[in-house]
Amino acid sequence: MNLYYYTVASLPALRPKEKSPLTLDRLLEQASEFLTPQDFEILQSVNLIPTDSLVPFLQSWASWERGLRGQLAQLRAQRLGQTWQAPEGSPLFGWEDLARGALQKESPLEAEYFLDDLRWQYLDQSTWNEHFTLNWLMSYSLKLQILLRQDRFERELGKKNLEENYLKITSALAAGKESGELK
């Protein structure tokens, strides 16, 4: 196992819900100087969107994230009176309370912050006893990606988009009822 004392020590601290102190490109630039080529390639592959990987840490992350997303999809479908079948191999056990907590938030923005807090906690728990390792750097990269994503949240624009989409959907539903297409 490679240890990356200098790389880790040179990175700024990340704190939930604060502005990101560096870009992902800057993180990768710094890491490229000290990581082995294989470890650097792995770090480059880290993404908030769960993907298949041979790296145990990323497998664990993907499983956890897919479970949370699957549970959210199932609860949203239930709210709409629909059924939803989890994709083959998707874990759903244990995420219901977490997903329900997100769906109880007053706004989509609050729900996103809630979900990001859950992700942050998971990453903290996954690397609590690992320092200066590739796993710690992968966790750091995921946390940085969470912050960079939050940096793009724009409250007023989101509210405007939500209102516009709501009007489109309700108008389409009303038009469908008038034409007899919806029963």
C-alpha positions in Angstrom: 0.0 0.0 0.0 1.4 3.4 -1.0 1.3 6.2 1.5 1.0 9.7 0.3 2.1 11.9 3.2 3.1 15.0 1.3 0.1 14.9 -1.1 -2.5 14.6 1.7 -0.7 17.1 3.9 -0.6 19.7 1.1 -4.4 19.6 0.4 -6.7 22.2 1.9 -9.3 21.0 4.4 -12.8 20.4 3.0 -15.9 21.2 5.1 -19.5 20.4 4.2 -21.5 23.2 2.7 -18.5 25.5 2.3 -17.2 26.8 -1.0 -14.7 24.4 -2.6 -11.1 25.5 -1.9 -9.7 24.1 -5.2 -10.9 22.6 -8.5 -10.8 18.9 -9.4 -8.3 19.7 -12.1 -6.0 21.3 -9.4 -6.4 18.2 -7.2 -5.4 15.9 -10.0 -2.5 18.2 -11.0 -1.1 18.1 -7.5 -1.7 14.3 -7.2 -0.1 13.6 -10.5 3.3 14.7 -9.1 3.4 12.1 -6.3 1.0 9.2 -7.0 2.1 6.1 -8.9 0.7 6.0 -12.4 -1.7 3.3 -11.5 -3.0 5.1 -8.4 -3.3 8.3 -10.4 -5.3 6.6 -13.0 -7.6 5.3 -10.3 -8.0 8.8 -8.7 -8.9 10.2 -12.1 -11.7 7.6 -12.4 -13.4 8.7 -9.2 -16.9 10.1 -9.8 -20.0 10.9 -7.8 -22.0 8.9 -10.4 -21.6 5.3 -9.4 -19.7 3.3 -12.0 -18.4 -0.3 -12.1 -14.8 -0.6 -10.8 -12.4 -3.2 -9.7 -11.2 -1.0 -6.9 -12.8 -2.1 -3.6 -13.3 1.4 -2.2 -15.0 2.5 -5.4 -17.1 -0.7 -5.5 -18.3 0.1 -2.0 -19.1 3.7 -2.9 -21.0 2.6 -6.0 -23.0 0.1 -4.0 -23.9 2.6 -1.3 -24.8 5.3 -3.8 -26.9 3.0 -5.9 -28.7 1.8 -2.8 -29.6 5.3 -1.8 -30.6 6.3 -5.4 -32.7 3.1 -5.7 -34.5 3.7 -2.5 -35.2 7.3 -3.5 -36.6 6.1 -6.8 -38.8 3.5 -5.1 -40.2 6.0 -2.6 -40.9 8.6 -5.3 -42.7 6.0 -7.3 -44.8 5.0 -4.3 -45.8 8.7 -3.8 -47.1 8.7 -7.4 -49.0 5.4 -6.9 -46.6 3.5 -9.2 -44.5 0.5 -8.8 -40.7 0.6 -9.4 -38.5 -2.4 -9.7 -34.9 -2.0 -8.6 -32.3 -3.0 -11.3 -30.8 -6.5 -10.8 -28.3 -6.5 -8.0 -29.3 -3.1 -6.6 -29.2 -3.1 -2.8 -32.2 -1.4 -1.2 -32.0 -2.7 2.4 -31.1 -0.1 5.0 -31.7 3.1 3.0 -35.4 3.7 3.5 -35.1 6.0 6.5 -32.3 7.9 4.9 -34.2 8.4 1.6 -37.4 9.2 3.5 -35.5 12.0 5.3 -34.6 13.6 2.0 -38.2 13.4 0.7 -39.5 15.1 3.8 -37.5 18.3 3.2 -39.4 21.4 2.3 -37.5 22.1 -0.9 -35.5 20.2 -3.5 -32.4 22.3 -2.5 -32.8 21.2 1.1 -33.2 17.6 0.0 -30.0 17.9 -2.1 -28.0 19.2 0.9 -29.4 16.5 3.1 -28.4 13.8 0.6 -24.9 15.4 0.3 -24.6 15.3 4.1 -25.4 11.6 4.0 -22.8 11.1 1.3 -20.2 13.0 3.3 -20.9 11.0 6.4 -20.6 7.8 4.5 -17.2 8.9 3.1 -16.0 9.9 6.6 -17.0 6.5 8.0 -15.3 4.7 5.1 -12.0 6.3 5.7 -12.0 7.1 9.4 -9.0 5.0 10.1 -7.1 5.7 6.8 -4.8 8.6 6.4 -2.4 9.3 3.6 -3.8 6.4 1.5 -5.3 6.2 -1.9 -8.7 5.4 -0.3 -8.4 8.7 1.6 -7.6 10.6 -1.6 -10.5 9.0 -3.4 -12.8 10.0 -0.5 -11.3 13.5 -0.7 -12.0 13.7 -4.4 -15.6 12.6 -3.9 -16.1 15.2 -1.2 -14.5 17.9 -3.4 -16.9 16.9 -6.2 -19.8 17.3 -3.7 -18.7 20.8 -2.9 -18.1 21.7 -6.5 -21.6 20.5 -7.3 -23.0 22.6 -4.5 -21.1 25.6 -5.8 -23.3 25.4 -8.9 -26.5 25.5 -7.0 -28.4 28.7 -7.6 -31.4 29.1 -5.4 -33.4 31.6 -7.5 -32.7 29.9 -10.8 -33.7 26.6 -9.3 -36.9 28.0 -7.9 -37.7 29.6 -11.3 -37.1 26.3 -13.1 -39.2 24.4 -10.6 -42.1 26.8 -11.1 -41.8 26.6 -14.9 -41.7 22.8 -15.0 -44.6 22.7 -12.5 -46.7 24.9 -14.8 -45.8 22.8 -17.9 -46.7 19.6 -16.1 -50.0 20.9 -14.7 -50.9 22.4 -18.1 -50.2 19.1 -19.8 -52.3 17.2 -17.3 -55.2 19.7 -17.7 -55.0 19.5 -21.4 -55.0 15.7 -21.2 -58.0 15.6 -19.0 -59.9 18.0 -21.3 -59.2 15.9 -24.4 -60.0 12.7 -22.6 -56.5 11.2 -22.9 -56.2 11.0 -19.1 -58.7 9.1 -17.1 
